Amino acid sequence: MDKQTRSAIEAATRNARRLLDGDFTAQLEGDFDVRRDGSVAAAPSAHLSPRQVSVREKIVSALEHKQATGMTAAEAVADYIRDAAFTTFNRFVALKMLEARGLVQECITKGEQSVGYREFCGLAPGLPLLPGSAGYRLYIECLFDELSTEVKVLFDRRDPASALWPRRATFEALLTILNDGALANVWSEDETIGWVYQYFNTGDERAKMRSESQAPRNSRELAIRNQFFTPRYVVQFLTDNTLGRIWYEMRGTQTALADHCVYLVYRPGEVFDARPKKDPRDLRILDPACGSGHFLLYAFDLLITIYEEAYTDSNSPPSGATGTTLAEDYPDFDALRAAMPGLVLRHNLHGVDIDPRCVQIAQLALWMRAQRAYGDFGIGRAHRPQIRRSNVVLAEPLVADESVAKDFLARLDDDELRHAFSELVEALALAGDLGLLLRVEQRRPRPLASGYDGDLFTPAEGRLQEALARYAAELDTQLNTRRRLFAEDTTQGLGLLTIADQRYDLVLMNPPFGACSTKAKKLFEQTYRRTKNDVYAAFIERGIEMLSSRGRLGAITSRTGFFLSSFQAWREEILLKTAPPVVVADLGQGILDAAMVETAAYCLEATA
């Protein structure tokens, strides 16, 4: 994407944020008695309708949930406005991208004259007569509800971040921004949503954070300071020489990826150790700082070829997951293609981030990539299997709201479950600051019964999920919103544990760099004694730990680790001993957009 196009996306994103920030601030203060300084009226005003009272309860619950994480009242309000503005803008950006892909009818490109809305009005002719464009809002919300069956993280209207709706003037201005001719060609590009994320937080915000504290003070600052888009060619270079190279060796060089992967480094006639074949469903890929999912999206492209080649290979081994081969599980190519997008998201691609906005975008981007694959295979919308699962997880503490957690524990009548939950809460206390740097898989709860030698988390996980679902649904009140937020936090924690527990054939990353957050500094330095001088070095150390035998790691980081004396232990004890470099590109400055860092892109291969 050229600079002019990126500049148009940047201008649109900044303008939309200003509009939504101003509108939502005015709504909070004028309608709901929630002020920027954090003060909240004790009770809803008499002028509010029953629906507005319900909206206010969601907002207040969300603010209480944020304060339970350690935010001040004013910080909670500012963060809520930011969440609401980002979610609202992302939803309409998503609709534009879905329009461009034919996944929804034209719905916002022509506003209330859009084809989809006119057809909707044909079913309910009174809708255009409702005041304040309420009929058009109902139509858009129906689209959100339909999409939420698969992309719940973005379109779920129960999310408190979606409680506010832009006023009519703001809404019309927002549509004008999105429908600007300068953006006409961006909606069909997969990376557009990533650039929206990049530009939503301004350089001024990053500069202000650095002026106030040299080290990030919390997980949000750590995420925003390290928010730099990975260029497509870097993504390709690293993925081609990890996933592409692994499959190239498994196939004895006989793969279409040799031509498709334009950055794949190999020498004609080279000799390499044989690599045993795997069923594609057993290839695990991890991005431990996934951002908006660019590595995972390109890996998806390569996996399509990998699945198709394995299907036609009579020597392809059975899957460790099913005990059967692809050819045994799918009677023909059409059956395989109908299943393939879901298989890739379920078995192959895994991502973690500490920023909920990243997770929101990455899940949407992967879902849209899966829909594009269905379209490429000629599978119509009505015949596509629903995709309800991806392995992209938000790293956050298991419990933010301690009062709700205590209430949940008091209602559990299973001692083993109560014990497992309490231990897991302690293990994940700094997950929001450390993400997968937290070696949570090493912190198993001590069993209650003597002689018990199993994994206490694993058998408890299903029962814990069931208990959380029951608890979140018990009461339809303000407390229920807090319970649902608590249940979602806990579910993310269990997902992080599952990802940390596995080993991966390849790890791809553009990790954060610089100092760890002040909150997690003590544990970070105790855990990563050889790499504590920079977060990116610790991510490389952790990534190597998570590789399976002969797995590959691809990363773009600062180049300083390859020559500064302070990284000597990283080079000698971690890289050279456990995963020596196999490909290195010294890229220099100006690669990561506005980041003032000289970079290198490199691939390592685990020795054991």
Residue pairs with C-beta under 8 A, 6 or more apart in sequence:
1 186
1 189
1 191
1 192
1 195
5 185
5 186
6 195
8 180
8 182
8 183
8 186
9 183
9 186
9 192
9 195
9 196
9 199
10 195
10 199
12 177
12 178
12 180
12 182
12 183
13 89
13 195
13 196
13 199
13 200
14 199
14 202
15 177
16 85
16 89
16 174
16 177
16 178
17 85
17 86
17 89
17 200
19 166
19 170
19 173
19 174
19 177
20 84
20 85
20 88
20 89
20 166
20 170
20 174
21 81
21 82
21 85
22 170
23 166
23 167
23 170
24 81
24 84
24 85
24 164
24 166
25 36
25 81
27 164
27 167
28 34
28 35
28 36
28 59
28 77
28 81
28 164
29 35
29 36
31 48
31 52
32 44
32 48
32 52
32 55
32 56
32 59
33 40
33 41
33 44
33 45
34 40
34 41
34 56
34 59
34 60
34 63
34 77
35 77
36 74
36 77
36 78
37 73
37 74
37 77
38 63
38 72
38 73
38 74
38 75
38 76
38 77
39 73
40 60
40 63
40 73
44 52
44 53
44 56
48 56
55 163
55 164
57 477
57 478
57 481
58 160
58 163
58 478
58 481
59 80
59 160
59 163
59 164
60 478
61 160
61 478
61 479
61 481
61 482
61 485
62 80
62 83
62 160
62 161
62 163
62 481
62 485
63 73
63 76
63 77
63 80
64 76
64 401
64 482
65 400
65 401
65 482
65 485
65 486
66 75
66 76
66 79
66 80
66 400
67 73
67 76
68 400
68 401
68 402
68 403
69 397
69 400
69 432
70 218
71 79
79 220
80 160
80 161
83 161
83 356
83 357
84 161
84 162
84 163
84 164
86 161
86 200
86 357
87 154
87 159
87 161
87 162
87 360
88 162
88 164
88 165
88 166
89 174
89 196
89 200
90 154
90 193
90 196
90 357
90 360
90 361
90 364
91 144
91 154
91 155
91 162
92 108
92 174
92 175
92 178
93 178
93 192
93 193
93 196
94 147
94 151
94 154
94 155
94 193
94 364
95 104
95 107
95 108
95 140
95 143
96 108
96 109
96 178
96 187
97 187
97 188
97 192
97 193
97 368
98 104
98 147
98 368
99 105
99 106
99 107
99 108
99 109
99 187
100 187
100 188
101 188
101 368
101 371
101 372
101 375
102 375
102 381
103 368
103 371
103 381
104 116
104 143
104 147
105 114
105 115
105 116
105 119
106 114
106 115
106 116
107 114
107 116
107 117
107 139
107 140
107 143
108 114
108 140
108 175
108 178
108 179
109 179
110 179
111 136
111 172
111 175
112 128
112 133
112 136
116 139
116 143
117 136
117 139
120 127
120 139
120 142
121 127
121 128
121 135
121 139
124 135
126 135
127 135
127 136
127 138
127 139
128 135
128 136
129 135
130 138
132 168
133 168
133 171
137 165
141 157
144 155
144 157
144 162
145 155
145 157
147 154
147 155
148 154
148 155
148 156
148 157
149 386
149 388
150 367
150 386
150 387
150 388
151 363
151 364
151 367
152 388
153 359
153 360
153 363
153 364
154 360
154 363
154 364
156 162
158 484
160 481
160 485
165 171
166 174
186 192
190 297
190 365
190 368
190 369
190 372
191 229
191 232
191 294
193 292
193 361
193 364
193 365
194 229
194 291
194 292
194 293
194 294
194 361
194 365
195 229
196 361
197 227
197 291
197 292
197 357
197 358
197 361
198 227
198 228
198 229
198 292
198 593
200 357
201 224
201 227
203 594
205 224
206 224
206 225
206 227
209 216
209 217
209 221
209 224
209 225
210 225
213 221
213 518
214 515
215 514
215 515
215 516
215 517
215 518
215 521
216 222
216 225
216 514
216 515
216 516
216 517
216 518
217 517
217 518
217 519
218 432
218 433
218 517
218 518
218 519
219 354
219 355
219 396
219 432
219 433
219 517
219 519
220 355
221 517
222 354
222 433
222 512
222 516
222 517
223 353
223 354
223 355
223 358
223 512
224 355
225 512
225 514
226 289
226 511
226 512
226 513
226 514
227 291
227 355
228 510
228 592
228 593
228 594
228 595
229 291
229 294
229 592
229 593
230 291
230 294
230 295
230 510
230 556
230 592
231 591
231 592
232 294
232 298
233 263
234 510
234 556
234 587
234 591
234 601
235 294
235 295
235 298
236 261
236 262
236 263
236 298
237 263
237 554
237 585
237 601
238 295
238 508
238 554
238 555
238 556
238 601
238 603
239 261
239 295
239 298
239 299
239 302
239 508
239 554
240 257
240 261
240 262
240 263
240 264
240 302
241 263
241 264
241 265
241 552
241 554
241 582
241 583
241 603
242 506
242 507
242 508
242 552
242 553
242 554
242 603
243 283
243 285
243 299
243 302
243 303
243 306
243 505
243 506
243 552
244 257
244 260
244 261
244 264
244 302
245 264
245 265
245 266
245 552
245 603
246 275
246 283
246 505
246 506
246 551
246 552
247 255
247 257
247 302
247 306
247 309
248 255
248 257
248 258
248 261
248 264
248 266
249 272
249 274
249 275
250 275
250 276
250 277
250 278
251 277
251 309
251 313
252 274
253 266
255 305
255 309
256 305
256 309
257 264
257 302
257 305
257 306
258 264
258 266
260 302
260 305
261 302
265 583
273 550
275 550
276 317
277 313
277 315
277 316
277 317
278 317
278 505
279 310
279 316
279 317
279 318
279 319
279 320
279 321
279 325
279 326
280 303
280 306
280 307
280 310
280 326
280 343
280 347
280 348
281 319
281 321
281 322
281 326
281 343
281 347
281 348
282 319
282 320
282 321
282 347
283 303
283 306
283 347
283 348
283 505
284 347
284 348
284 350
284 502
284 503
284 504
284 505
284 506
284 548
285 296
285 299
285 348
285 349
285 350
285 504
285 505
285 506
285 507
285 508
286 350
286 351
286 352
286 499
286 502
286 504
286 506
286 507
286 508
286 543
286 546
287 293
287 295
287 296
287 350
287 351
287 352
287 507
287 508
287 509
288 351
288 352
288 435
288 436
288 507
288 509
288 511
288 539
288 542
288 543
288 546
289 352
289 353
289 435
289 436
289 509
289 510
289 511
289 512
289 539
290 296
290 351
290 352
290 353
290 358
290 359
290 362
290 392
291 353
291 355
291 358
291 362
291 510
292 358
292 361
292 362
292 365
293 351
293 361
293 362
293 363
293 365
293 366
293 392
295 508
295 509
295 510
296 349
296 351
296 362
296 366
296 392
297 365
297 366
297 369
299 348
299 349
299 508
300 344
300 349
300 366
300 369
300 370
300 373
303 344
303 348
303 349
304 340
304 344
304 373
307 326
307 336
307 340
307 343
307 344
308 333
308 336
310 316
310 326
311 326
311 327
311 330
311 333
311 336
314 327
316 325
316 326
316 327
317 325
318 324
318 325
318 328
319 325
319 326
321 347
322 329
326 336
330 336
330 339
337 377
337 379
338 377
338 379
338 383
338 384
338 385
339 385
340 373
340 377
341 369
341 370
341 371
341 373
341 374
341 387
342 370
342 385
342 387
344 370
345 366
345 370
345 387
345 389
345 390
345 391
346 389
346 391
349 366
349 390
349 391
349 392
350 391
350 392
350 393
350 499
350 502
350 504
351 359
351 362
351 391
351 392
351 393
352 392
352 393
352 394
352 395
352 435
352 436
352 496
352 499
353 359
353 362
353 392
353 394
353 395
353 435
354 394
354 395
354 396
354 431
354 432
354 433
354 435
355 394
356 394
356 396
359 392
359 393
359 394
362 392
363 390
363 392
366 390
366 392
367 387
367 390
370 387
371 384
374 381
374 384
391 495
391 499
393 492
393 495
393 496
393 499
394 492
395 431
395 432
395 434
395 435
395 436
395 438
395 492
395 496
396 428
396 431
396 432
396 489
396 492
396 493
397 425
397 428
397 429
397 430
397 431
397 432
397 489
397 493
398 424
398 425
398 427
398 428
398 429
398 431
398 489
398 490
398 493
399 405
399 425
399 486
399 489
399 490
400 485
400 486
400 489
401 482
401 485
401 486
404 479
404 482
404 483
404 486
405 425
405 486
408 421
408 467
408 468
408 471
408 483
408 486
409 418
409 421
409 422
411 471
412 418
412 421
412 467
414 463
414 467
415 448
416 448
416 456
416 460
417 460
417 463
417 464
417 467
419 445
419 448
419 456
420 445
420 456
420 457
420 460
420 464
421 460
421 464
421 490
422 445
423 443
423 444
423 445
423 446
423 456
424 445
424 457
424 493
424 494
424 497
426 443
427 438
427 440
427 443
428 438
428 440
428 493
428 496
428 497
430 438
430 519
430 520
430 523
431 438
431 440
431 493
431 496
433 516
433 517
433 519
433 520
434 516
434 520
434 523
434 524
436 496
436 499
436 500
436 542
436 546
437 524
437 527
437 528
437 535
437 538
437 539
437 542
438 500
439 500
439 527
439 542
440 496
440 497
440 500
441 497
441 500
441 501
444 455
444 456
444 457
445 456
445 457
447 453
447 454
447 456
457 497
461 494
461 498
464 490
464 494
465 491
465 494
468 486
468 487
468 490
468 491
469 487
471 483
471 486
471 487
472 480
472 483
472 484
472 486
472 487
473 480
474 480
474 483
475 483
500 546
502 546
503 546
503 547
503 548
503 551
504 546
504 547
504 548
504 551
505 547
505 548
505 551
505 552
506 547
506 551
506 552
506 553
506 554
507 543
507 544
507 546
507 547
507 551
507 552
507 553
507 554
508 553
508 554
508 555
509 539
509 543
509 553
509 554
509 555
509 556
510 555
510 556
510 557
510 592
511 535
511 536
511 539
511 540
511 555
511 557
512 535
512 536
512 539
513 534
513 535
513 536
513 557
513 558
513 597
514 534
514 535
515 521
515 534
515 535
516 524
516 525
516 532
516 535
516 538
524 532
524 535
524 538
525 532
527 538
528 537
528 538
528 541
528 542
530 541
530 569
530 570
530 573
530 574
531 537
531 538
531 540
531 541
531 569
531 570
531 574
532 538
533 566
533 567
534 558
534 560
534 561
534 567
536 555
536 557
536 558
536 561
537 557
537 561
537 567
537 570
539 555
539 557
540 553
540 555
540 557
540 561
540 570
540 574
540 575
540 604
541 570
541 574
543 553
543 555
544 553
544 574
544 578
544 579
544 604
544 606
547 553
547 579
547 606
548 606
549 606
549 608
550 605
550 606
550 607
551 605
551 606
552 582
552 603
552 604
552 605
552 606
553 579
553 603
553 604
553 605
553 606
554 601
554 602
554 603
554 604
555 601
555 602
556 587
556 591
556 592
556 599
556 600
556 601
557 599
557 600
558 597
558 598
558 599
558 600
559 586
559 587
559 588
559 598
559 599
559 600
560 567
560 598
561 567
561 570
561 571
562 571
562 584
562 600
575 581
575 604
577 607
578 606
578 607
578 608
579 604
579 605
579 606
579 607
580 604
580 605
580 607
581 602
581 603
581 604
582 603
582 604
582 605
583 602
583 603
584 600
584 601
584 602
584 603
585 600
585 601
585 602
586 600
587 598
587 599
587 600
587 601
588 598
588 599
589 596
589 597
589 598
589 599
591 599
592 599
